[in-house]
Amino acid sequence: AYSTERSPTFWMSCGVVDEEEFCRCCQLLLQHSDGVGDGWSWEAVRGSDEGYLKKTLLRSVPAERSVPQKHKEPGSDSEQFDYCHLQTEEPDVEEEDDGVCGTPAGSSSVLQFEYHILYSCSYRTPVLYFRASTLEGRSLTLEDVWRSVHPNYRLGLQSRPLDAITQQEHPFLGQAFFYLHPCRTEEFMKPLLQMARDQNRPVNYVLSWLSVVGPMVGLEQRPFPASFSTLLHLFLCCSAPIVPPTTQR
């Protein structure tokens, strides 16, 4: 059990973060986000001192693979699928097609993603909640979301069921959201934070954590300070349990 009367340095030496430091890191992330136009905001919880980070974005979906859209072939009772793949670039929505998957090669539709970063008192780490839908309002299913994960990440996630994408009720909103289970956050953050201390570099726990877990669900960070970038590169090359796609960054 952890004592509650510990310094932020102590918590981060354990690979976790206390709630006060979490909020401080969020404020710094918001300042950075404002500077690069990354779209994060702070949502206060009514009747509470708590809150969470929120970001909504639109993502281009080429009609190729990953997110299935069910349809039936004429004269057939069997269901077929078209597949869509989520690109990492944010689209110019005005130039996109009408959102129908299965259109000619080179066409694309748009999906809306909403990401929330909450603090978990149980794990003493941030937790990433998210949901996604078409512009017509159809919510993506868990199967859709799994298919949208890049294969390099999907294999690692599926091999560790407790470190997977699952669905549960949002703690503040009471609505169904997907989330990345935080049980292994302490494990991968501890060596990253140790590298920061060894190199006498400042580190933002939330931003560093987000840079590792965000790409798993299509959430790419805009360029951030070199100290964070260096730490992330070293961590991914030397000790990360999940290897990012070679096509990214």
MIPAKE-417561 format. One record per residue: residue number from 1; residue in one letter; y, z, x of N, C-alpha, C in turn. Coordinates in steps of 0.1 Angstrom, whole numbers. Atoms other than C-alpha are relative to their C-alpha. Last residue first. Layout:
% residues N
(NUM,'a',(Y,Z,X),(Y,Z,X),(Y,Z,X))
...
This chain:
% residues 249
(249,'r',(-10,-4,-11),(96,-371,69),(1,-12,9))
(248,'q',(-12,-8,4),(65,-380,49),(8,3,12))
(247,'t',(-11,9,5),(41,-409,56),(12,7,-3))
(246,'t',(-7,6,-11),(18,-388,77),(11,-8,-4))
(245,'p',(3,15,-2),(9,-367,47),(8,-5,11))
(244,'p',(-8,9,9),(13,-329,53),(-4,-15,2))
(243,'v',(-7,10,-8),(-16,-309,68),(8,-9,-9))
(242,'i',(-1,13,7),(-26,-278,49),(8,-10,7))
(241,'p',(13,3,5),(-38,-246,67),(0,-13,-8))
(240,'a',(0,2,14),(-7,-246,89),(-13,-3,-6))
(239,'s',(8,-10,7),(-12,-233,124),(-1,-1,-15))
(238,'c',(8,-9,-7),(0,-255,152),(-9,9,-9))
(237,'c',(8,6,-10),(15,-287,139),(-10,10,6))
(236,'l',(9,10,5),(27,-274,106),(-9,-6,10))
(235,'f',(10,-6,9),(41,-242,121),(-10,-10,-5))
(234,'l',(9,-7,-8),(59,-260,150),(-11,6,-9))
(233,'h',(8,10,-8),(75,-285,127),(-10,7,8))
(232,'l',(9,6,9),(86,-257,102),(-9,-10,8))
(231,'l',(11,-9,3),(101,-237,130),(-10,-6,-9))
(230,'t',(9,-2,-12),(120,-266,144),(-11,9,-4))
(229,'s',(8,12,-2),(133,-276,109),(-9,2,12))
(228,'f',(11,1,10),(144,-241,101),(-9,-12,3))
(227,'s',(9,-11,-3),(164,-238,134),(-12,0,-10))
(226,'a',(10,4,-10),(178,-273,129),(-10,12,3))
(225,'p',(-3,-3,-14),(196,-264,97),(-11,-2,10))
(224,'f',(-5,-14,-1),(185,-282,66),(2,3,14))
(223,'p',(-1,-5,-14),(180,-318,56),(6,13,1))
(222,'r',(-10,8,-8),(173,-322,19),(1,6,14))
(221,'q',(-13,-6,-3),(141,-305,8),(9,-10,7))
(220,'e',(-5,2,-13),(113,-324,-9),(13,7,2))
(219,'l',(-14,-6,-2),(97,-311,-40),(4,-1,14))
(218,'g',(-10,10,1),(67,-334,-49),(14,5,2))
(217,'v',(-2,4,14),(42,-307,-57),(13,-9,-2))
(216,'m',(12,0,7),(27,-301,-23),(1,-5,-15))
(215,'p',(6,13,-1),(60,-310,-7),(-13,-2,-8))
(214,'g',(-7,9,9),(75,-277,-20),(-6,-14,0))
(213,'v',(8,2,12),(49,-254,-3),(6,-11,-9))
(212,'v',(15,1,-1),(60,-256,33),(-7,-4,-13))
(211,'s',(2,12,-8),(98,-263,30),(-15,-2,2))
(210,'l',(-1,11,9),(99,-237,2),(-3,-13,8))
(209,'w',(11,1,9),(86,-210,25),(0,-12,-8))
(208,'s',(11,4,-9),(112,-218,52),(-13,-1,-9))
(207,'l',(-2,14,-3),(140,-218,25),(-12,-5,9))
(206,'v',(2,8,12),(128,-185,10),(0,-15,4))
(205,'y',(14,0,5),(123,-167,43),(-2,-10,-11))
(204,'n',(-1,-2,14),(156,-178,58),(-14,0,-6))
(203,'v',(9,7,10),(152,-175,95),(2,4,-14))
(202,'p',(-1,-5,14),(175,-167,124),(-9,-8,-9))
(201,'r',(-7,9,9),(161,-176,158),(1,7,-14))
(200,'n',(-13,-6,4),(153,-152,186),(8,-9,-9))
(199,'q',(-10,9,-5),(125,-175,198),(15,5,-3))
(198,'d',(3,3,-14),(98,-149,195),(11,-8,6))
(197,'r',(-4,-12,-8),(114,-136,162),(-2,-3,15))
(196,'a',(-14,-2,1),(113,-171,147),(5,12,8))
(195,'m',(-6,10,-9),(78,-177,159),(15,1,0))
(194,'q',(2,-5,-14),(67,-144,143),(6,-10,10))
(193,'l',(-11,-9,-3),(83,-157,110),(-2,6,14))
(192,'l',(-13,8,0),(61,-188,110),(11,10,4))
(191,'p',(-2,6,-13),(30,-167,120),(13,-8,1))
(190,'k',(-1,-9,-11),(35,-144,90),(2,-7,14))
(189,'m',(-14,-3,-4),(44,-171,65),(1,9,12))
(188,'f',(-6,11,-8),(9,-187,64),(15,3,4))
(187,'e',(8,5,-11),(-10,-155,55),(7,-11,8))
(186,'e',(-1,-9,-11),(17,-139,34),(-7,-5,12))
(185,'t',(-14,2,-6),(18,-170,12),(2,9,12))
(184,'r',(1,3,-15),(-20,-169,7),(14,-2,6))
(183,'c',(8,-9,-7),(-21,-152,-27),(-1,-2,15))
(182,'p',(-6,-6,-13),(10,-169,-40),(-10,8,9))
(181,'h',(3,-14,-2),(-7,-192,-66),(4,6,13))
(180,'l',(9,-1,-12),(12,-224,-70),(-3,15,2))
(179,'y',(-5,-8,-11),(26,-226,-106),(-11,-1,12))
(178,'f',(9,0,-11),(24,-247,-137),(5,8,11))
(177,'f',(-4,7,-12),(44,-236,-167),(-12,-1,10))
(176,'a',(11,4,-9),(37,-226,-203),(6,-8,12))
(175,'q',(5,14,2),(66,-208,-219),(-10,-4,10))
(174,'g',(11,0,9),(74,-171,-221),(-6,-13,-4))
(173,'l',(-2,9,11),(108,-177,-205),(-11,1,-10))
(172,'f',(-12,-2,6),(109,-148,-180),(2,-8,-13))
(171,'p',(-3,-14,2),(74,-144,-167),(13,3,-8))
(170,'h',(-11,-3,-9),(65,-181,-173),(4,14,-3))
(169,'e',(-12,-3,7),(31,-182,-190),(11,4,10))
(168,'q',(-1,-13,7),(3,-197,-170),(14,1,-6))
(167,'q',(-10,-1,11),(-10,-230,-156),(0,14,-5))
(166,'t',(6,-4,13),(-28,-235,-123),(11,1,-10))
(165,'i',(-9,1,11),(-21,-253,-90),(-7,4,-13))
(164,'a',(0,13,7),(-44,-240,-64),(12,0,-10))
(163,'d',(-12,5,-5),(-45,-213,-37),(4,-13,-7))
(162,'l',(-10,-10,3),(-71,-192,-56),(14,-5,6))
(161,'p',(-4,-1,14),(-93,-223,-58),(11,10,-3))
(160,'r',(-3,-14,1),(-93,-230,-21),(5,3,-14))
(159,'s',(10,-7,-8),(-110,-263,-15),(2,15,0))
(158,'q',(12,-1,8),(-90,-278,-44),(-11,7,8))
(157,'l',(-1,-8,11),(-58,-271,-26),(-12,2,-8))
(156,'g',(-2,-13,-4),(-68,-286,7),(1,10,-11))
(155,'l',(12,-4,-5),(-81,-318,-9),(0,15,5))
(154,'r',(9,-3,11),(-50,-321,-31),(-14,5,6))
(153,'y',(-2,-14,4),(-26,-318,-1),(-11,3,-10))
(152,'n',(1,-9,-12),(-38,-349,17),(1,14,-4))
(151,'p',(14,-3,-4),(-45,-367,-16),(-1,10,12))
(150,'h',(4,10,-10),(-8,-364,-27),(-14,4,5))
(149,'v',(-1,-6,-13),(-5,-343,-59),(-6,-10,11))
(148,'s',(-13,4,-7),(1,-365,-89),(1,6,14))
(147,'r',(1,14,-4),(-36,-364,-100),(13,-4,7))
(146,'w',(9,1,-12),(-34,-326,-101),(-1,-14,5))
(145,'v',(-7,-6,-11),(-3,-328,-123),(-9,-1,12))
(144,'d',(-10,9,-4),(-19,-352,-148),(6,5,13))
(143,'e',(7,12,-7),(-50,-331,-150),(10,-10,5))
(142,'l',(4,-5,-13),(-28,-300,-157),(-7,-11,8))
(141,'t',(11,-10,1),(-12,-319,-185),(-3,4,14))
(140,'l',(12,3,-8),(22,-336,-182),(-10,11,-2))
(139,'s',(2,-9,-11),(46,-329,-211),(-13,-5,8))
(138,'r',(14,-4,-1),(56,-358,-233),(-3,8,13))
(137,'g',(3,-14,4),(93,-357,-239),(-14,4,1))
(136,'e',(1,0,15),(103,-394,-240),(-4,14,-4))
(135,'l',(-13,-1,6),(117,-390,-205),(-1,-1,-15))
(134,'t',(-6,13,1),(82,-381,-194),(14,1,-6))
(133,'s',(2,7,13),(74,-345,-186),(6,-14,2))
(132,'a',(-4,14,-1),(70,-320,-158),(-2,-7,-13))
(131,'r',(5,8,11),(68,-283,-153),(5,-14,1))
(130,'f',(-6,13,3),(73,-260,-123),(-7,-6,-13))
(129,'y',(4,5,13),(68,-225,-110),(6,-13,-3))
(128,'l',(-5,13,5),(70,-217,-73),(-6,-3,-14))
(127,'v',(11,7,8),(64,-180,-64),(7,-13,-5))
(126,'p',(-5,9,11),(85,-161,-38),(-12,-7,-6))
(125,'t',(-3,13,-5),(67,-132,-20),(7,-8,-11))
(124,'r',(-12,-1,-8),(62,-95,-24),(3,-13,7))
(123,'y',(3,6,-13),(27,-102,-38),(11,2,10))
(122,'s',(14,-3,-4),(29,-79,-68),(-3,-5,14))
(121,'c',(0,-14,-4),(67,-79,-71),(-14,3,5))
(120,'s',(12,-7,5),(66,-117,-73),(0,14,6))
(119,'y',(5,-10,-9),(101,-132,-70),(-12,7,-6))
(118,'l',(-1,-14,4),(108,-164,-88),(-5,9,11))
(117,'i',(5,-9,-10),(115,-200,-78),(3,14,-4))
(116,'h',(-6,-14,0),(118,-224,-107),(-6,7,12))
(115,'y',(6,-10,-9),(112,-262,-106),(8,13,-1))
(114,'e',(-9,-12,0),(119,-287,-134),(-8,10,8))
(113,'f',(6,-12,-5),(105,-322,-130),(10,11,0))
(112,'q',(-10,-11,-3),(115,-352,-151),(-8,12,4))
(111,'l',(4,-13,6),(94,-384,-149),(10,11,4))
(110,'v',(-6,-12,-5),(106,-419,-145),(-5,12,-6))
(109,'s',(-6,-8,11),(89,-453,-149),(6,13,7))
(108,'s',(2,-15,-1),(81,-480,-124),(6,7,-12))
(107,'s',(-8,-7,10),(77,-518,-119),(-3,15,1))
(106,'g',(-14,-1,-4),(65,-533,-87),(8,7,-10))
(105,'a',(-2,-6,-14),(32,-545,-101),(15,0,4))
(104,'p',(3,8,-12),(34,-554,-138),(3,7,13))
(103,'t',(-8,12,0),(35,-526,-165),(-3,-7,13))
(102,'g',(9,11,2),(7,-500,-166),(7,-13,-2))
(101,'c',(9,2,-12),(29,-471,-171),(-9,-11,-4))
(100,'v',(14,3,4),(57,-474,-197),(-9,-3,12))
(99,'g',(8,-12,-1),(89,-456,-186),(-14,-3,-5))
(98,'d',(-1,-8,12),(114,-483,-197),(-10,11,-1))
(97,'d',(5,6,12),(121,-497,-163),(-1,10,-12))
(96,'e',(14,-1,2),(144,-481,-137),(-4,-7,-13))
(95,'e',(7,12,-4),(178,-494,-126),(-15,1,-3))
(94,'e',(-5,11,8),(199,-468,-145),(-8,-13,3))
(93,'v',(7,1,13),(176,-441,-131),(5,-12,-8))
(92,'d',(-12,4,7),(186,-447,-94),(-5,-2,-15))
(91,'p',(-4,13,4),(155,-429,-82),(14,-2,-5))
(90,'e',(-5,-1,13),(149,-398,-61),(6,-13,-5))
(89,'e',(-14,3,2),(127,-407,-32),(4,3,-14))
(88,'t',(-8,-11,-5),(94,-389,-26),(15,-3,-2))
(87,'q',(-7,3,-13),(75,-413,-48),(8,12,4))
(86,'l',(-13,-5,-1),(51,-401,-75),(6,-3,14))
(85,'h',(-1,-8,-12),(21,-423,-80),(15,4,1))
(84,'c',(-13,0,-5),(10,-436,-114),(1,8,12))
(83,'y',(-4,-11,-8),(-24,-445,-126),(14,-2,6))
(82,'d',(-9,6,-10),(-36,-466,-155),(4,12,8))
(81,'f',(-11,-7,-5),(-66,-451,-173),(8,-10,9))
(80,'q',(-3,5,-13),(-93,-464,-196),(13,7,5))
(79,'e',(-13,-2,-4),(-109,-447,-226),(2,-5,14))
(78,'s',(-1,-8,-12),(-141,-462,-240),(15,1,5))
(77,'d',(-2,-14,4),(-143,-473,-276),(2,9,12))
(76,'s',(8,-9,-8),(-137,-509,-267),(3,14,-5))
(75,'g',(14,1,3),(-125,-538,-288),(-9,9,7))
(74,'p',(3,6,13),(-91,-539,-272),(-15,-2,-2))
(73,'e',(1,15,0),(-91,-516,-242),(-3,-5,-13))
(72,'k',(13,6,3),(-81,-481,-250),(1,-15,1))
(71,'h',(0,10,10),(-52,-462,-234),(-14,-5,-2))
(70,'k',(12,5,8),(-47,-430,-215),(4,-12,-9))
(69,'q',(-5,2,14),(-18,-426,-190),(-12,-6,-8))
(68,'p',(7,9,9),(-31,-411,-157),(7,-1,-14))
(67,'v',(-1,-7,14),(-8,-397,-131),(-5,-9,-10))
(66,'s',(-1,-14,0),(-22,-407,-96),(2,6,-14))
(65,'r',(11,-10,0),(-20,-444,-92),(6,14,-3))
(64,'e',(11,2,-9),(-1,-477,-93),(-11,10,-1))
(63,'a',(12,2,8),(27,-481,-119),(-12,-4,9))
(62,'p',(5,14,0),(54,-468,-96),(-13,0,-8))
(61,'v',(14,1,0),(68,-434,-107),(-5,-14,-1))
(60,'s',(5,13,3),(104,-426,-98),(-15,0,1))
(59,'r',(8,6,-11),(113,-389,-99),(-5,-14,-4))
(58,'l',(8,11,5),(140,-372,-119),(-7,-7,12))
(57,'l',(-2,13,-5),(152,-338,-109),(-8,-11,-6))
(56,'t',(6,11,9),(157,-303,-122),(3,-13,7))
(55,'k',(-4,14,-4),(163,-273,-99),(-8,-10,-9))
(54,'k',(4,11,8),(162,-236,-107),(5,-13,5))
(53,'l',(-6,13,-4),(164,-204,-87),(-6,-11,-9))
(52,'y',(8,9,-8),(156,-172,-104),(7,-12,3))
(51,'g',(-3,14,1),(171,-141,-120),(-9,-9,8))
(50,'e',(8,10,-7),(169,-104,-123),(5,-14,-3))
(49,'d',(-6,3,-13),(196,-79,-132),(-7,-11,7))
(48,'s',(7,-5,-12),(184,-79,-168),(9,-4,12))
(47,'g',(4,-14,2),(197,-84,-204),(-7,6,12))
(46,'r',(-9,-8,9),(197,-121,-201),(-6,14,-2))
(45,'v',(8,-4,11),(179,-134,-170),(8,9,-9))
(44,'a',(1,-14,2),(203,-151,-146),(-8,3,-13))
(43,'e',(1,-2,14),(196,-187,-136),(-1,15,-2))
(42,'w',(6,-14,3),(208,-195,-101),(1,2,-15))
(41,'s',(-9,-9,7),(213,-232,-93),(-7,13,-2))
(40,'w',(5,-13,4),(197,-258,-69),(11,8,-7))
(39,'g',(2,-2,14),(209,-294,-70),(-6,13,-4))
(38,'d',(15,-1,3),(205,-305,-34),(-3,4,-14))
(37,'g',(2,6,14),(241,-317,-30),(-14,0,-4))
(36,'v',(7,13,-1),(241,-311,8),(-2,-6,-13))
(35,'g',(-5,8,-11),(267,-283,9),(-6,-14,1))
(34,'d',(-13,5,4),(259,-269,-25),(6,-9,11))
(33,'s',(3,10,10),(222,-266,-14),(14,-6,-5))
(32,'h',(4,12,-7),(232,-247,17),(-2,-12,-10))
(31,'q',(-11,5,-8),(252,-222,-3),(-4,-13,8))
(30,'l',(-9,7,9),(223,-220,-28),(13,-5,7))
(29,'l',(5,13,4),(199,-213,0),(9,-8,-9))
(28,'l',(-2,9,-11),(221,-186,13),(-5,-14,-2))
(27,'q',(-15,3,-1),(222,-170,-21),(3,-9,11))
(26,'c',(-3,10,11),(184,-173,-24),(15,-4,0))
(25,'c',(5,13,-5),(179,-156,10),(3,-11,-11))
(24,'r',(-9,4,-10),(200,-127,-2),(-3,-14,5))
(23,'c',(-13,4,6),(180,-125,-34),(10,-4,10))
(22,'f',(3,12,8),(147,-124,-15),(13,-6,-6))
(21,'e',(0,11,-10),(161,-98,9),(-2,-14,-6))
(20,'e',(-14,1,-4),(168,-75,-21),(2,-11,10))
(19,'e',(-8,7,10),(134,-83,-35),(14,-1,4))
(18,'d',(-3,-9,12),(114,-74,-4),(10,-7,-9))
(17,'v',(-15,-2,1),(99,-101,18),(2,9,-12))
(16,'v',(-5,-1,14),(63,-108,30),(15,3,0))
(15,'g',(2,13,7),(47,-120,62),(5,0,-14))
(14,'c',(13,0,8),(42,-84,75),(-3,-14,-7))
(13,'s',(11,-1,-11),(69,-89,102),(-13,1,-7))
(12,'m',(3,13,-5),(90,-101,72),(-10,0,12))
(11,'w',(7,7,10),(87,-67,55),(-3,-14,6))
(10,'f',(13,-5,2),(97,-48,86),(-8,-9,-9))
(9,'t',(7,4,-12),(127,-70,93),(-14,5,0))
(8,'p',(4,13,2),(139,-65,57),(-8,-5,12))
(7,'s',(-11,10,-2),(139,-28,63),(-5,-14,-2))
(6,'r',(2,7,-12),(114,-4,47),(12,-10,2))
(5,'e',(-12,-2,-8),(118,22,20),(-2,-6,14))
(4,'t',(-12,7,5),(94,8,-6),(12,1,9))
(3,'s',(-11,-9,3),(63,18,13),(11,-8,-5))
(2,'y',(-12,0,-8),(35,-7,12),(10,11,-5))
(1,'a',(-12,0,8),(0,0,0),(12,0,9))
